[in-house]
Amino acid sequence: MLQTCDKTLLRGRVLTFHAAPADESDTEAYSYHPDGAILMAGGLIEAVGEYAEIAVRAPGATLVDHRPCLLLPGFIDSHIHFPQVQVIASWGAQLLDWLNNYTFPAETGFADPAHSAAMAARFYDLLIGHGTTTAVAFCSVHPASAEAFFAEAARRDMRMIGGKVMMDRNAPEGLTDTAQQGYDESKALIARWHGRGRAEYAITPRFAITSSPAQLELAGALVAEHPDCHVQTHLSENRDEIAFTRALYPEAPDYLGVYERFGLLHAKTLLGHSIHLEPREIEVLAETGAKPVFCPTSNLFLGSGLFDDAGLRARGIAAGIATDVGAGTSYSMLQTLNEGYKILQLQGQKLHPLAAFHWITRGNAVALGLEDRIGTLEPGTEADVVVLNPAATEAMALRAEAAQSLSEELFILQIMGDDRAVEAVYVAGRAQTTSVAGLVTA
């Protein structure tokens, strides 16, 4: 359902972040308005604050009253695989077996533009239905998959980042390109989509195992030619993966050293997983500004290991956090926080609910270098908003009766919430129509 008026005023309990909060007493890091409002116009946030103050500034705006729900910036997923929508919940394997048995066969179908387009529509429905308004996605090796990914994002006016994977070895026939082909096809997709509307391109060598030195060299050439593009790949997810990478690149000092050698590391590089890191690799991350991405449901599902968030933050490295569907087990960033909390608990690390919600909004925006556009409700930023109900289910409502603080309500959402807690979603200021199944159409 598209808004037909010039301005829309959302009323509810409004929460946005200015920095990563330590806890609820860290009031400089966030703003909370118990009776708040967000004024949206032209796809942007025009004003945010107390309802009584904002309402008088827009007497003709269409009012949507979401009380007593919480209004936050739309969620950001910093690592997800678009062609794995029908791979999620595939039983019983670790990383390399899982890729060969499930992922690669599923991705072969994305050579077909019609299949890619059909899957893109359903993929975006699922993202929005779970409150995610921006994601960083791996497409398949086929340009058709990236075309479908970006075309559907453009149709919905969503800020999305993605790229076709480059992989020229150690994958089945029909899922490989060549070094030159990967370069040429990526270059053409960058020219067609990067900076068009809200689209941004990510140069995407899948990981060191599936790219030859020649391909990584050309990926590095793309990075040099297009420094404003993101780079996304995988790093140190699994012990067998690391051993295989070291065998393929014996001259590299470590796994990260492979990407370092080919010029793939800078502040817009996203490195999925980054679990089993050597001390030298941590120093390189700190020096280059490349961002690890924590994928908790995937790491647990594949038995990959425990991400050391506190250790990285001690070196000034702020990671992204992501679903990693399809090895990840939920499209929900709330469920991602749930499992992330448990992984950190196992290591004696704490994740305060305010810090958690900062992570999936402004925190991921900072990791992407886009905090001036998304991830907050600051005036002038893009009007992507999620509306959350901490009492969405009977069990949540029962628990919420005893909640006595904002942090307690957020923790209910963090541990018990999923798509059922998403009451409404706004993309570029436009309401998305939610069906009883929890899916959406623009």
Secondary structure, 3 states (H helix, E strand, C coil): CCCCCCEEEEEEEEEEECCCCCCCCCHHHEEEEEEEEEEEECCEEEEEEEHHHHHCCCCCCEEEEEEEEEEEECEEEEEEEHHHCCCCCCCCCCHHHHHHHHHHHHHHHHHCHHHHHHHHHHHHHHHHHCCEEEEEEECCCCHHHHHHHHHHHHHHCCCEEEECEECCCCCCCCCCCCHHHHHHHHHHHHHHHCCCCCEEEEEEECCHHHCCHHHHHHHHHHHHHCCCCEEEEEECCCHHHHHHHHHHCCCCCCHHHHHHHCCCCCCCEEEEECCCCCHHHHHHHHHHCCEEEECHHHHHHCCCCCCCHHHHHHCCCCCEECCCCCCCCCCCHHHHHHHHHHHHHHCCCCCCHHHHHHHHHHHHHHHHCCCCCCCCCCCCCECCEEEECCCCCHHHHHHHCCCCCHHHHHHHHHHHCCHHHEEEEEECCEECEECCCCCEEC
